[in-house]
Amino acid sequence: MSETISSPRLQQFQAEVDQLRVTGGRANPERVGQTIGGVAIVIGLALGIYAYFGLSHPTSNPLQQGDATVVGLLGVSFTVVGTGLFVVFSLTRYFRYWLVRLIYEQREQTDQLAQRG
Amino acid sequence: MTTPLLELRNVRAGYGTIDVLHGVSLVVEPGQVYALLGPNGAGKTTTMGVCSGQIVPSAGQLVLHGREVTGIGSDALARAGVCLVPEGRGVFPNLTVAENLRMATYAGVPYSAVLDKAFTQFPQLAARRRQLAGTLSGGEQQMLSMSRAMATEPALLLLDELSMGLAPIIVEELYGRVAELARGGLSILIVEQFAQAVLGVSTVASIMLHGRITRTGPPHEVAEELAAAYLGAATHT
C-alpha cells in the first residue's frame, strides 16, 4: 500500500489537484436569479406604496408630488424587471429538469428496445 | 495516516428540486477498491455524478486528496485524473473503435500509446479497430469504454454499473481486468447493482439505500447483510 501512496502518479495527481481552480459552481444556478427577481418585485411594490402614502398623499406641494411620481415609476420599473427575471429563471429551472427527465426516459426506452432486439 | 484520494462529506444532491442523496459520506483511500452497492434507484449513479463533477452538490463537500473542490467542473476533474466509465455504453456509436480511442488522447497521451495499451489489454478490439463502435457487442463496447479510460492513465477510476446488460461470463472477464488494475495500485470506486460480481475484487464495500449509505465494511461482512438490505428496500418502496 505504501508503494501505491508514494507512486509518481499520485504525486502528479496531488500537484494537479493543488493547481485546480475551484470556481464554486452551484447546484441550482437559477435560484440566485429567482431570488433577485423576487426581491426586486417586493422593493418595487414597497417603493410604489411609499411614493403614494409617504410622499404624494400628505402634501399638496407639486415639487414633492413630482418626486413621488418619479419614485413611483422607479417602483413600477423594479416590479416589471423583477417579474421578468423571476419568470425567466423559473422557466429555465423547470425546463432543465424537464430536459433531464426526457433524456432519462429516452435512454430507458432505448435500453428496453435494445434488450428486446 | 494517509490522505484519502476522494472524500464525500455529508453530500446532498439531486436533479432540479428533487434531492436524491440525503447526506452521503464516503472515503476512498489510495490503492483501495471501493464497491458501492445498492438496488435500483438508491442514488449510486448520482453519487458517481457528484464524484466526477457532473452534478454539483446542494450541500456537503467533495474533497480530492485533502483539498475541497466542491463545484469544480467535470472537465477539470478529468484532466486531473478522475476518470468515469459511465453506465450503459460509454462510447461514440458513430465513430470507429480507433476513432473512439483517439478521443482518449485529450490527456496528452500519444495516439500510438493509447492504441498499444488498449489492444494489449483487450486484444479482440484490435481486430475490430475499423468497425463502428455502435455495431460492437455489449461486452466489446464496455471493453472499449474501459480501455479508453485506462489510456488516460487515471489516478482514480470510477466504474458505473460495468455489468449492465452483459452476460455473466463477460462481466467476469471485465472484473478480471479490474482486479489486474487494482493489483497495479489504481484506486477504483465501483458502483454495482449485482454485488457478487464486484465483492471478490473490492477491498471495502458499502450499501446504499434511499440516498443514504447504511453500512460500510469489509466486503465479506457487507455481503452477509446485502440480501436483507435489498429485500428490506424492496418491501419499503
Chai-1 contact restraints between the chains, C-beta under 6 A:
chainA,res_idxA,chainB,res_idxB,connection_type,confidence,min_distance_angstrom,max_distance_angstrom,comment,restraint_id
A,M1,B,G31,contact,1.0,0.0,6.0,A-B,restraint_1
A,T4,B,P30,contact,1.0,0.0,6.0,A-B,restraint_2
A,T4,B,G31,contact,1.0,0.0,6.0,A-B,restraint_3
A,T4,B,G185,contact,1.0,0.0,6.0,A-B,restraint_4
A,I5,B,T2,contact,1.0,0.0,6.0,A-B,restraint_5
A,I5,B,P30,contact,1.0,0.0,6.0,A-B,restraint_6
A,R9,B,A155,contact,1.0,0.0,6.0,A-B,restraint_7
A,L10,B,P30,contact,1.0,0.0,6.0,A-B,restraint_8
A,F13,B,G81,contact,1.0,0.0,6.0,A-B,restraint_9
A,F13,B,A155,contact,1.0,0.0,6.0,A-B,restraint_10
A,Q14,B,H65,contact,1.0,0.0,6.0,A-B,restraint_11
A,E16,B,A80,contact,1.0,0.0,6.0,A-B,restraint_12
A,V17,B,L64,contact,1.0,0.0,6.0,A-B,restraint_13
A,V17,B,H65,contact,1.0,0.0,6.0,A-B,restraint_14
A,V17,B,R67,contact,1.0,0.0,6.0,A-B,restraint_15
A,V17,B,A80,contact,1.0,0.0,6.0,A-B,restraint_16
A,L20,B,V69,contact,1.0,0.0,6.0,A-B,restraint_17
A,L20,B,A76,contact,1.0,0.0,6.0,A-B,restraint_18
A,V22,B,V69,contact,1.0,0.0,6.0,A-B,restraint_19
A,V22,B,I72,contact,1.0,0.0,6.0,A-B,restraint_20
A,G24,B,G71,contact,1.0,0.0,6.0,A-B,restraint_21
A,G25,B,V56,contact,1.0,0.0,6.0,A-B,restraint_22
A,G25,B,G71,contact,1.0,0.0,6.0,A-B,restraint_23
A,A27,B,V56,contact,1.0,0.0,6.0,A-B,restraint_24
A,A27,B,S58,contact,1.0,0.0,6.0,A-B,restraint_25
A,Y97,B,G16,contact,1.0,0.0,6.0,A-B,restraint_26
A,V100,B,Y15,contact,1.0,0.0,6.0,A-B,restraint_27
